[in-house]
């Protein structure tokens, strides 16, 4: 932090959990920021990096060297491979999106930032090449979150980039808190800038189709984005979380265009008709009725919001009724995801919190960084309600930090979901799940017919013994400035086995598999199951 109250300083950073070397375990990519302001160096930072870190500027890539012994003992060890990888880009980074844009079986990286974005092609040998200029994927504005999605079902991942505001670093805007002290400005003091939709041509380049494709106002200011089939027509839609302005639900018209249906669907504003300061967002079937519901995090004094999908593309704000409203009021939430953290078959919620406005109580205590808050964990009770776990979730939920990104995935391949938390002006946290693997589980990697590309957007159902069905989808997007494990993990609760697995692939084909093993990871390849056509 420079002490100049640049808004970008409090908005990042993010990171990614992805298997860059295809060795079967999730590696860690961390986005970093540099000093803002003319002539500023790390030596001017209010909170400088730890000793020795200043000699290693830029983003970091850590290879997961997971070791699993014959008795099942797991040993996690990470190696910094940034220098060789080519991912150590500088500039003021915000977040990351991951997906295989060239269908070669290796996950590529899109890094968002202030003033420049970067598309890195995975070369398959531990290195990446910056192909931004050739691909036409740059954006000189302030980009925050992004999503890889095959919106036109042509077999190539397209890219939605959520842009925020014009920060006007050269024409300073000053803001003050209630005590008259200088503070960070909110988005309404700036001019929002439009998002971008880039269509993958399939030849290594993208075409900007924002204007013809997004039929409506594509201005945010956007902070979170998630792709999912939210109206049940088999095509991927896009939901954009905007900061202080109505959110957008871009409904796929199946002809290369989208229409904003947020107001009609009931997800533009909350039940009181107010636009909220939306940050993180995710889509998932928390009530096990077969369609994806929406959850988003908000600024303090506003509740986080849960929109329940009624099954026809219409939603209802039931935040207060399910127990997620009042507990969120004191906190400013960012990264979040639907994740079955205890493998009981019901999707829970973890929320990364951290203020963006100075907390006066901490100022009075002479706290040098008065933005920190504790994170929250909510358990899905399976009856339409949630309870906050708090301290019972582990000592990490007693720690007060300024958390931003949250990436979710099974880092140690033990059958439960772990969480990578990134902190503003603080250390990264890797939260290893110690309870989920106590229940039976099924882990699936869904790949295309060539046996290589992760099929983002595929929907998969697991039929548990007793006939109960769980639906999930393969994705890497959602949360805030973070990229998640593309694999799909199902907790089975009391069920000891599954009778059937059904996959609806992004192109619309449906297949089924019997005899899928429990308590292990299985790869399902498109075209190898029993066709339902």
C-alpha positions in Angstrom: 0.0 0.0 0.0 1.3 3.4 -1.0 -0.6 5.5 1.5 -2.3 7.4 -1.4 -5.6 5.5 -1.0 -5.7 4.2 -4.6 -8.9 2.0 -4.8 -7.1 -0.8 -6.6 -4.9 -1.4 -3.5 -7.7 -2.9 -1.5 -9.4 -5.1 -4.2 -6.9 -7.9 -4.7 -5.3 -10.3 -4.9 -6.5 -13.6 -6.2 -5.1 -17.0 -7.2 -5.8 -20.4 -8.8 -5.8 -24.1 -8.0 -5.1 -25.9 -11.3 -3.0 -28.9 -12.5 -0.6 -27.1 -14.8 1.7 -30.1 -15.3 -1.0 -32.8 -15.6 0.5 -34.9 -12.9 -2.9 -35.4 -11.2 -2.6 -32.9 -8.3 -3.5 -29.2 -8.0 -0.8 -26.6 -8.2 -1.0 -23.0 -6.9 -0.8 -19.8 -8.8 -0.8 -16.5 -6.9 -1.4 -13.1 -8.4 0.6 -10.2 -7.0 0.5 -6.4 -7.3 3.2 -3.8 -7.5 3.3 -0.3 -6.1 1.0 2.3 -7.6 1.8 6.0 -8.1 4.7 7.8 -9.8 8.1 7.0 -8.5 6.8 4.6 -5.8 8.9 1.5 -4.9 8.4 -1.3 -2.5 10.5 0.6 -0.1 7.7 3.2 0.1 5.1 0.6 1.0 3.2 1.0 4.3 3.3 -2.8 4.6 6.4 -4.0 2.9 7.0 -7.6 1.8 8.8 -10.0 4.1 12.6 -10.0 4.1 13.8 -11.6 0.8 10.5 -11.4 -0.9 11.3 -8.0 -2.5 13.9 -9.8 -4.7 11.1 -12.0 -6.1 8.5 -9.6 -7.5 5.6 -10.6 -9.7 3.2 -13.5 -9.7 4.2 -16.9 -8.3 3.6 -20.5 -9.4 4.1 -23.3 -6.9 4.2 -27.0 -8.1 2.4 -29.5 -5.9 4.8 -32.4 -5.2 2.2 -34.4 -3.3 3.6 -37.7 -2.1 1.2 -40.6 -1.2 2.7 -43.5 0.6 1.6 -47.1 0.4 -0.4 -46.8 3.6 -2.2 -43.7 2.3 -0.2 -41.2 4.2 -0.1 -37.9 2.3 2.7 -35.4 2.4 2.2 -32.0 0.8 5.2 -30.1 -0.5 5.3 -27.1 -2.9 8.2 -26.0 -5.0 8.4 -22.4 -6.4 8.8 -22.9 -10.2 8.0 -19.4 -11.2 11.3 -18.5 -12.8 11.2 -21.4 -15.3 7.4 -21.2 -15.9 7.3 -17.7 -17.3 4.3 -16.8 -15.1 6.2 -14.3 -13.0 4.5 -11.3 -14.7 4.7 -7.9 -13.0 2.2 -5.0 -13.1 -0.8 -4.6 -10.9 -2.5 -8.0 -10.9 -6.0 -8.8 -9.7 -7.2 -12.3 -10.5 -6.9 -15.5 -12.6 -9.1 -17.6 -14.8 -8.1 -21.1 -16.0 -9.2 -23.1 -19.0 -7.8 -25.0 -22.0 -8.3 -22.5 -24.8 -6.5 -24.4 -27.5 -7.8 -27.9 -26.7 -4.4 -29.4 -26.3 -5.1 -30.9 -22.9 -3.1 -28.4 -20.9 -4.7 -25.7 -18.7 -4.0 -22.1 -19.8 -4.1 -19.0 -17.6 -5.8 -15.6 -18.1 -4.5 -13.0 -15.6 -6.6 -9.9 -15.0 -5.2 -6.6 -13.7 -5.2 -2.9 -13.7 -4.1 -1.6 -17.1 -3.2 -4.9 -18.7 -4.4 -8.5 -18.9 -2.4 -11.5 -19.9 -3.2 -14.8 -21.6 -0.6 -17.5 -21.0 -0.6 -20.6 -23.2 0.6 -23.7 -21.4 3.3 -25.3 -23.5 3.0 -28.7 -21.8 6.6 -28.7 -20.6 6.4 -26.7 -17.4 6.5 -23.3 -19.2 4.0 -20.8 -20.4 4.1 -18.3 -23.3 2.4 -14.9 -23.2 0.2 -15.0 -26.3 -2.0 -12.0 -25.3 -1.2 -9.8 -28.3 -1.5 -12.6 -30.9 -4.7 -13.8 -29.3 -6.3 -10.4 -29.1 -7.1 -10.9 -25.4 -5.7 -7.8 -23.8 -7.7 -5.2 -22.0 -6.2 -1.9 -20.9 -9.0 -1.2 -18.4 -9.3 -2.4 -14.8 -10.3 -6.1 -15.2 -11.2 -8.0 -12.1 -12.8 -11.5 -12.5 -13.1 -13.6 -15.7 -14.8 -16.8 -16.8 -14.0 -19.3 -19.5 -17.2 -20.6 -21.0 -18.2 -22.3 -24.3 -21.2 -20.2 -24.7 -21.8 -21.1 -28.4 -21.3 -24.8 -28.0 -18.6 -25.0 -30.8 -16.1 -26.9 -28.6 -13.8 -23.9 -27.9 -13.7 -22.0 -24.6 -14.7 -18.4 -25.0 -13.9 -15.7 -22.4 -16.0 -13.2 -20.4 -14.0 -10.4 -18.7 -15.6 -8.5 -15.9 -14.3 -4.9 -15.8 -14.7 -2.5 -12.9 -14.3 1.3 -13.2 -11.9 3.9 -14.5 -9.6 4.5 -11.5 -8.3 7.8 -12.8 -4.9 7.5 -11.2 -3.8 10.7 -12.9 -6.8 12.7 -11.8 -7.1 11.9 -8.1 -10.5 11.7 -6.4 -10.4 12.1 -2.7 -12.8 10.6 -0.2 -13.3 10.9 3.5 -14.9 8.8 6.2 -17.4 9.9 8.9 -14.6 11.3 11.1 -13.2 13.4 8.3 -10.2 11.2 7.7 -9.1 10.3 4.2 -10.4 6.9 3.1 -10.9 4.7 0.1 -13.5 5.8 -2.5 -16.4 3.6 -3.4 -17.3 2.8 -7.1 -20.0 5.5 -7.4 -17.2 8.1 -7.4 -15.8 6.6 -10.6 -17.1 5.9 -14.1 -17.9 2.2 -14.8 -16.4 0.6 -17.9 -17.9 -2.1 -20.0 -17.2 -5.8 -19.7 -15.9 -7.8 -22.7 -17.0 -11.0 -24.3 -14.3 -12.7 -26.4 -15.3 -15.5 -28.8 -12.7 -18.2 -29.4 -12.1 -18.6 -33.2 -10.4 -22.0 -32.7 -7.2 -20.8 -34.3 -5.4 -19.3 -31.3 -7.2 -16.0 -31.5 -10.3 -14.3 -30.0 -12.8 -12.0 -31.5 -14.4 -9.2 -29.4 -18.1 -9.8 -29.8 -19.2 -7.6 -26.8 -21.4 -5.2 -28.8 -23.3 -7.6 -31.0 -23.6 -10.4 -28.4 -24.6 -8.5 -25.2 -27.9 -6.9 -26.1 -28.2 -4.4 -23.3 -26.0 -2.3 -21.0 -22.7 -4.2 -20.5 -21.5 -1.6 -18.0 -20.9 -2.8 -14.4 -19.0 -2.1 -12.3 -18.3 -5.9 -12.3 -16.4 -7.7 -9.6 -17.6 -11.4 -9.9 -18.8 -13.6 -12.8 -20.1 -17.1 -13.0 -21.3 -19.2 -16.0 -24.1 -21.8 -15.6 -27.3 -22.9 -17.3 -29.6 -20.9 -15.1 -32.8 -21.3 -17.1 -32.5 -25.0 -17.9 -32.3 -24.7 -21.7 -29.0 -26.5 -22.0 -27.0 -23.4 -22.9 -24.5 -21.6 -20.6 -25.7 -18.3 -19.2 -23.6 -15.6 -17.4 -24.3 -13.9 -14.1 -22.4 -10.8 -13.3 -22.1 -9.4 -9.7 -21.8 -5.6 -9.9 -20.6 -3.3 -7.1 -23.5 -1.0 -6.1 -25.4 -1.4 -9.3 -28.0 -3.9 -10.4 -26.5 -7.3 -11.3 -26.9 -8.8 -14.7 -28.2 -12.2 -15.9 -27.0 -12.7 -19.5 -29.4 -15.3 -20.8 -28.0 -17.2 -23.8 -30.3 -16.9 -26.8 -28.6 -19.8 -28.5 -27.8 -17.7 -31.6 -24.6 -16.1 -30.3 -26.3 -13.3 -28.4 -27.4 -12.7 -24.8 -30.3 -10.7 -23.3 -30.1 -9.3 -19.7 -32.9 -11.1 -17.9 -31.9 -10.1 -14.4 -34.9 -7.9 -13.6 -37.5 -10.4 -14.9 -35.8 -13.3 -13.2 -35.6 -11.5 -9.9 -31.8 -11.4 -9.5 -31.0 -7.7 -10.4 -31.6 -6.4 -6.9 -32.5 -7.8 -3.5 -36.0 -8.4 -2.2 -36.2 -4.8 -0.9 -35.5 -3.5 -4.4 -32.0 -2.3 -3.6 -28.8 -2.8 -5.7 -26.1 -4.1 -3.4 -22.3 -4.0 -3.3 -21.8 -7.4 -4.9 -18.3 -8.9 -4.9 -18.1 -12.7 -5.0 -20.6 -15.0 -6.6 -21.3 -18.7 -7.2 -24.0 -20.9 -8.7 -24.8 -24.3 -7.2 -27.7 -26.6 -6.3 -27.8 -26.1 -2.5 -31.3 -27.5 -2.1 -30.8 -30.6 -4.2 -33.7 -29.9 -6.6 -31.7 -30.1 -9.8 -31.1 -26.5 -10.7 -28.4 -24.0 -9.7 -29.1 -21.3 -7.1 -27.1 -18.1 -6.8 -25.2 -16.8 -3.8 -23.2 -13.6 -3.6 -21.2 -11.7 -1.0 -21.7 -8.0 -0.2 -20.3 -5.0 1.7 -20.8 -4.6 5.4 -24.3 -3.3 6.5 -25.8 -5.2 3.6 -26.5 -8.9 3.9 -25.0 -11.5 1.6 -27.8 -12.7 -0.8 -29.2 -16.1 -1.7 -31.4 -16.4 -4.8 -33.2 -19.7 -5.0 -33.9 -21.0 -8.5 -37.6 -21.9 -8.8 -36.8 -24.2 -11.7 -38.1 -22.1 -14.6 -35.4 -19.4 -14.6 -37.2 -17.4 -12.0 -35.5 -16.7 -8.6 -36.5 -15.6 -5.1 -34.4 -13.9 -2.5 -34.7 -16.1 0.6 -31.5 -14.9 2.4 -33.2 -14.1 5.7 -35.3 -17.2 5.7 -32.4 -19.6 5.4 -30.2 -18.0 8.1 -27.6 -16.3 5.9 -28.7 -12.7 6.4 -28.0 -11.2 9.9 -24.7 -13.1 10.4 -23.3 -11.4 7.4 -24.2 -7.8 8.2 -20.9 -6.8 10.1 -18.7 -8.2 7.3 -17.6 -7.4 3.8 -17.4 -10.6 1.8 -15.4 -11.4 -1.3 -14.4 -14.9 -2.3 -17.0 -17.6 -1.8 -18.3 -20.9 -3.3 -20.9 -23.6 -2.9 -18.8 -26.6 -1.6 -19.8 -29.7 0.3 -17.1 -29.3 2.9 -18.2 -32.2 5.1 -19.3 -34.6 2.3 -22.8 -35.0 3.7 -24.3 -34.4 0.3 -25.3 -30.8 0.9 -23.5 -27.7 -0.4 -22.0 -25.5 2.3 -20.6 -21.9 2.1 -17.2 -20.5 3.0 -16.9 -16.7 2.8 -13.6 -14.7 2.7 -14.1 -11.4 4.5 -12.2 -8.2 4.7 -13.2 -4.5 4.8 -12.7 -1.9 2.2 -13.5 1.0 4.5 -11.6 2.0 7.5 -13.0 0.5 10.7 -13.1 3.3 13.3 -12.8 0.9 16.2 -9.6 -0.5 14.9 -8.3 3.0 14.2 -8.9 3.9 17.9 -6.8 0.9 18.8 -3.9 2.3 16.6 -4.2 -0.7 14.2 -2.0 0.1 11.2 -4.2 -1.8 8.8 -7.8 -1.3 10.1 -9.6 -3.5 7.5 -9.2 -7.0 8.8 -12.1 -9.3 9.7 -12.5 -13.0 10.3 -13.8 -15.4 7.7 -17.0 -17.3 7.9 -18.2 -20.9 7.4 -21.8 -21.9 7.0 -23.0 -25.5 7.2 -26.0 -26.5 5.1 -28.4 -28.4 7.5 -30.2 -30.1 4.6 -33.6 -28.6 5.6 -33.3 -25.3 3.7 -31.4 -23.5 6.5 -27.7 -22.8 7.4 -25.9 -22.4 10.6 -22.6 -20.6 11.1 -19.9 -22.9 12.3 -17.5 -20.2 13.5 -14.7 -21.4 15.8 -15.8 -25.0 15.3 -14.5 -24.8 11.8 -10.9 -24.5 13.0 -8.7 -21.9 14.5 -8.3 -20.3 11.0 -11.8 -18.9 11.5 -10.7 -17.0 14.6 -7.9 -15.3 12.7 -8.7 -11.7 11.5 -7.2 -10.8 8.1 -8.1 -8.9 5.0 -9.2 -11.8 2.8 -10.1 -11.5 -0.9 -9.8 -14.5 -3.2 -10.9 -18.0 -2.4 -10.1 -21.0 -4.7 -11.7 -24.4 -4.0 -10.3 -27.9 -4.8 -9.0 -31.2 -3.5 -5.3 -30.2 -3.1 -4.2 -33.5 -1.4 -6.5 -35.8 -3.4 -8.0 -37.3 -0.2 -11.6 -36.8 -1.2 -12.6 -33.5 0.3 -12.5 -29.9 -0.7 -9.6 -27.7 0.5 -9.5 -23.9 0.2 -6.8 -21.5 -1.0 -7.3 -18.0 0.7 -5.5 -15.0 -0.6 -5.1 -11.9 1.7 -4.6 -8.3 0.9 -1.2 -7.2 2.3 -0.9 -10.6 4.1 0.2 -14.2 3.7 -1.7 -16.7 1.6 -3.6 -19.5 3.6 -4.1 -23.1 2.4 -6.9 -24.6 4.4 -6.7 -28.4 4.4 -10.0 -30.1 5.0 -9.8 -32.6 7.9 -13.4 -33.8 8.1 -14.8 -34.4 4.6 -13.1 -37.6 3.8 -14.8 -39.3 6.8 -17.9 -39.7 4.6 -17.9 -41.7 1.3 -17.3 -39.7 -1.8 -17.0 -39.9 -5.6 -14.5 -37.7 -7.5 -14.9 -37.2 -11.3 -12.8 -35.6 -14.0 -14.8 -34.9 -17.1 -12.9 -34.7 -20.3 -13.7 -34.5 -24.0 -13.7 -37.2 -26.6 -10.1 -36.7 -27.3 -9.4 -37.6 -23.7 -7.6 -34.3 -23.1 -9.7 -31.2 -22.4 -11.6 -30.6 -19.1 -15.2 -30.1 -20.2 -16.1 -26.9 -18.4 -19.9 -26.5 -18.3 -20.7 -30.2 -18.1 -23.4 -31.1 -15.7 -23.2 -34.4 -13.8 -25.6 -36.3 -11.6 -24.8 -39.0 -9.1 -27.5 -41.4 -8.1 -26.9 -42.5 -4.6 -28.3 -45.8 -3.2 -31.9 -45.1 -2.2 -32.5 -43.1 -5.3 -31.3 -39.7 -4.1 -29.7 -37.6 -6.9 -27.0 -34.9 -6.5 -26.2 -32.5 -9.3 -23.0 -30.6 -9.8 -21.1 -29.0 -12.7 -17.6 -28.8 -14.0 -16.2 -25.3 -13.7 -13.3 -23.2 -12.7 -15.0 -19.8 -12.4 -17.1 -18.2 -9.6 -15.9 -16.9 -6.3 -13.8 -13.7 -6.6 -10.6 -13.2 -8.6 -9.9 -16.9 -8.3 -10.0 -20.1 -10.3 -11.2 -23.5 -8.9 -10.5 -27.2 -9.4 -12.2 -28.2 -12.7 -12.9 -31.7 -11.2 -16.2 -32.5 -9.6 -16.5 -34.0 -6.1 -19.6 -35.5 -4.5 -20.0 -36.2 -0.8 -22.3 -39.2 -0.4 -23.3 -38.7 3.2 -24.8 -41.9 4.6 -24.8 -43.7 1.2 -22.1 -46.3 0.7 -22.2 -46.5 -3.1 -23.7 -45.0 -6.2 -25.8 -46.8 -8.7 -25.4 -44.5 -11.7 -23.6 -41.4 -12.9 -25.1 -39.2 -15.6 -23.3 -36.5 -17.5 -24.8 -33.9 -19.8 -21.9 -32.6 -21.8 -21.6 -28.9 -22.9 -22.7 -29.8 -26.4 -25.9 -31.4 -25.2 -25.0 -35.1 -25.4 -26.1 -37.1 -22.3 -24.4 -40.3 -21.2 -24.5 -42.7 -18.2 -22.0 -44.9 -16.4 -22.6 -47.7 -14.0 -20.0 -49.1 -11.6 -18.2 -45.9 -10.8 -16.0 -46.4 -7.8 -16.4 -44.8 -4.4 -13.6 -43.0 -2.5 -11.5 -42.5 -5.5 -11.0 -40.2 -8.5 -12.3 -41.4 -11.8 -12.0 -39.9 -15.3 -15.0 -40.0 -17.6 -14.4 -39.5 -21.3 -17.1 -38.2 -23.6 -18.4 -40.9 -25.9 -17.5 -43.8 -23.7 -20.7 -44.0 -21.7 -24.1 -45.3 -22.5 -25.8 -42.8 -24.7 -29.2 -41.5 -23.8 -30.0 -40.2 -27.2 
